[in-house]
């Protein structure tokens, strides 16, 4: 459920991998809340580790023992153990301040309550370097009634079956649509991040089936 995916990583990849300002080396890209979802994004982690591996690092963080065990296996299989996997709760972490250039998270927002979102935004601001970039994406409720019904059936009924077939454990997927209906979209989270002084832009994907925001920690 937590991790780095193509949609949330692309803004960071475009900024650091393509249009890197003044040829300055990338110091420590950071993947936040990366569990099974992140480690499955093999091609994207390889962009960082392969394309700019001389001066980049990937750190994947999660607190779920099951997710971490799966991530360690993927780390060996896909990344030659080059990803630094960290077992910590992002809301109560010991990560260094002003340290990371890039922070990405996908499918990790919907389970946070209002208080936790405020803590998360505060931590993102703390651990990012000045001018560091962040990107979040989350499963959301589309506004279209028909699409919402079809998408709800897919997330609520088919995804748990796929989870059982692929991972042997559907339990962690059964609550996806329940959390999604309560979460609705990423607008509230984006506003909280802006309240903490983090500049951001709200984005909608796939007709509202996913929403998110990207932004920057200003140097001022």
C-alpha positions as CSV (number, residue, x, y, z in Angstrom):
1,X,0.0,0.0,0.0
2,X,2.9,2.4,0.7
3,X,5.5,3.1,-1.9
4,X,6.9,4.8,-4.9
5,X,5.0,4.6,-8.2
6,X,5.4,6.0,-11.7
7,X,3.0,8.9,-11.4
8,X,4.4,10.2,-8.1
9,X,8.0,9.8,-9.1
10,X,7.9,11.4,-12.5
11,X,8.0,15.1,-11.3
12,X,11.2,14.3,-9.3
13,X,12.7,12.3,-12.2
14,X,12.0,15.1,-14.6
15,X,13.6,17.7,-12.3
16,X,16.6,15.7,-11.2
17,X,17.2,13.2,-14.0
18,X,16.6,15.5,-17.0
19,X,16.8,19.2,-16.2
20,X,19.2,19.2,-13.3
21,X,20.1,22.8,-12.6
22,X,23.7,23.9,-13.4
23,X,24.9,20.3,-13.6
24,X,24.9,20.0,-9.8
25,X,25.1,16.4,-8.5
26,X,22.1,14.8,-6.9
27,X,22.9,14.1,-3.3
28,X,20.4,11.8,-1.6
29,X,17.0,11.1,-3.3
30,X,14.6,9.7,-0.8
31,X,11.7,7.4,-1.2
32,X,9.3,7.9,1.7
33,X,7.0,5.1,3.0
34,X,8.3,2.7,0.4
35,X,7.0,-0.8,1.0
36,X,5.8,-3.5,-1.4
37,X,4.4,-0.9,-3.8
38,X,7.7,0.9,-4.0
39,X,9.9,-2.1,-4.4
40,X,7.7,-3.4,-7.2
41,X,8.4,-0.2,-9.2
42,X,11.6,-1.8,-10.4
43,X,12.0,0.3,-13.5
44,X,11.7,3.6,-11.6
45,X,14.2,2.7,-8.9
46,X,16.5,1.6,-11.7
47,X,16.3,5.1,-13.2
48,X,17.8,6.5,-10.0
49,X,20.2,3.7,-9.3
50,X,21.2,3.0,-12.8
51,X,21.0,6.4,-14.6
52,X,22.6,8.5,-11.9
53,X,24.0,5.8,-9.6
54,X,27.4,7.5,-9.2
55,X,25.9,10.1,-6.9
56,X,22.5,8.9,-5.8
57,X,21.0,6.8,-3.1
58,X,17.5,5.4,-2.5
59,X,16.2,4.9,1.0
60,X,12.9,3.1,1.4
61,X,11.0,3.4,4.7
62,X,8.1,1.4,6.1
63,X,7.1,0.1,9.6
64,X,5.1,-3.0,8.5
65,X,7.1,-6.2,9.1
66,X,5.4,-8.0,6.2
67,X,6.1,-5.2,3.8
68,X,9.7,-4.9,4.9
69,X,10.3,-8.6,4.4
70,X,8.9,-8.5,0.9
71,X,10.9,-5.3,0.2
72,X,14.1,-7.0,1.2
73,X,13.5,-9.8,-1.2
74,X,12.8,-7.4,-4.0
75,X,15.9,-5.4,-3.1
76,X,18.1,-8.4,-3.7
77,X,16.3,-9.5,-6.8
78,X,16.0,-6.2,-8.6
79,X,18.4,-3.8,-7.1
80,X,21.4,-5.8,-6.0
81,X,20.7,-4.7,-2.4
82,X,21.5,-1.1,-3.3
83,X,18.3,0.3,-1.7
84,X,18.6,1.2,1.9
85,X,15.5,-0.2,3.6
86,X,14.6,1.5,6.9
87,X,12.2,0.1,9.5
88,X,10.6,3.2,11.0
89,X,7.3,5.0,11.5
90,X,7.5,8.3,9.4
91,X,5.4,10.1,12.1
92,X,8.0,9.2,14.8
93,X,11.2,8.9,12.8
94,X,14.9,9.6,13.6
95,X,15.8,10.8,10.0
96,X,18.2,13.7,9.8
97,X,16.9,17.2,9.2
98,X,17.5,19.1,5.9
99,X,19.0,16.0,4.4
100,X,17.0,14.7,1.4
101,X,16.7,16.1,-2.1
102,X,13.6,14.1,-3.3
103,X,10.7,12.6,-1.3
104,X,8.0,10.5,-3.0
105,X,5.1,8.6,-1.6
106,X,2.2,6.8,-3.1
107,X,-0.9,5.3,-1.5
108,X,0.2,6.2,2.0
109,X,-2.1,9.2,2.7
110,X,-5.6,7.7,3.0
111,X,-5.1,6.0,6.4
112,X,-3.9,9.2,8.1
113,X,-6.3,11.3,10.2
114,X,-6.1,15.1,10.3
115,X,-3.6,15.2,13.2
116,X,-1.3,12.7,11.5
117,X,-1.4,14.6,8.2
118,X,-0.2,17.7,10.1
119,X,2.6,15.7,11.6
120,X,3.5,14.2,8.2
121,X,3.7,17.7,6.6
122,X,5.9,18.9,9.4
123,X,8.2,15.9,9.0
124,X,8.4,16.3,5.3
125,X,9.4,20.0,5.7
126,X,12.0,19.0,8.4
127,X,13.8,16.2,6.5
128,X,13.9,17.9,3.0
129,X,16.8,20.1,2.1
130,X,16.0,23.7,1.0
131,X,14.6,23.5,-2.5
132,X,14.0,19.8,-2.0
133,X,11.0,18.3,-3.9
134,X,8.2,16.1,-2.8
135,X,5.4,14.2,-4.6
136,X,2.4,12.4,-3.2
137,X,-0.3,10.3,-4.9
138,X,-3.3,8.5,-3.5
139,X,-6.3,6.4,-4.7
140,X,-9.3,8.7,-4.8
141,X,-13.0,8.8,-5.4
142,X,-13.9,10.0,-8.9
143,X,-16.7,12.5,-9.2
144,X,-18.5,10.7,-12.0
145,X,-21.2,8.5,-10.5
146,X,-20.8,5.6,-12.9
147,X,-17.0,5.6,-12.8
148,X,-17.1,5.8,-9.0
149,X,-19.4,2.7,-8.9
150,X,-17.2,0.7,-11.3
151,X,-13.9,1.8,-9.6
152,X,-15.4,1.1,-6.2
153,X,-16.3,-2.5,-7.3
154,X,-12.8,-2.9,-8.7
155,X,-10.9,-1.6,-5.6
156,X,-13.3,-3.2,-3.1
157,X,-13.8,-6.6,-4.6
158,X,-11.3,-7.5,-7.3
159,X,-8.1,-6.0,-5.7
160,X,-8.5,-8.2,-2.5
161,X,-8.8,-11.3,-4.8
162,X,-5.7,-10.3,-6.8
163,X,-3.9,-9.7,-3.5
164,X,-4.7,-13.2,-2.4
165,X,-3.6,-14.7,-5.7
166,X,-0.3,-12.7,-6.0
167,X,0.7,-12.3,-2.3
168,X,-1.4,-15.0,-0.6
169,X,-2.9,-12.4,1.8
170,X,-5.9,-10.4,0.9
171,X,-6.5,-8.9,4.4
172,X,-4.4,-5.7,3.8
173,X,-6.4,-4.9,0.7
174,X,-10.0,-5.4,2.1
175,X,-10.2,-2.0,3.6
176,X,-8.9,-0.1,0.6
177,X,-12.2,1.2,-0.7
178,X,-13.4,2.0,2.8
179,X,-10.4,4.2,3.4
180,X,-10.7,5.7,0.0
181,X,-14.3,6.7,0.5
182,X,-13.3,8.4,3.7
183,X,-10.3,10.0,2.2
184,X,-12.1,11.2,-1.0
185,X,-9.1,13.0,-2.6
186,X,-5.8,14.7,-1.8
187,X,-7.1,18.3,-1.5
188,X,-7.2,18.4,2.3
189,X,-3.7,16.9,2.6
190,X,-2.4,19.5,0.1
191,X,-3.9,22.4,2.0
192,X,-2.3,21.1,5.2
193,X,1.1,20.9,3.5
194,X,0.7,24.5,2.3
195,X,-0.3,25.6,5.8
196,X,3.1,24.2,6.9
197,X,4.8,26.5,4.4
198,X,5.4,23.9,1.6
199,X,4.5,25.1,-1.9
200,X,2.5,22.6,-3.9
201,X,0.3,21.9,-6.9
202,X,-2.8,19.7,-6.8
203,X,-3.1,17.1,-9.5
204,X,-5.8,14.7,-10.7
205,X,-5.1,11.5,-12.6
206,X,-7.3,9.1,-14.6
207,X,-10.5,11.1,-14.3
208,X,-10.1,11.5,-10.5
209,X,-9.4,7.8,-9.7
210,X,-6.1,9.1,-8.2
211,X,-5.2,12.5,-7.0
212,X,-2.0,14.0,-5.5
213,X,0.2,17.0,-5.2
214,X,3.8,17.9,-6.0
215,X,5.8,20.7,-4.4
216,X,9.0,22.1,-3.1
217,X,10.4,23.3,0.2
218,X,11.5,26.8,-0.5
219,X,14.9,28.0,0.6
220,X,13.6,31.0,2.3
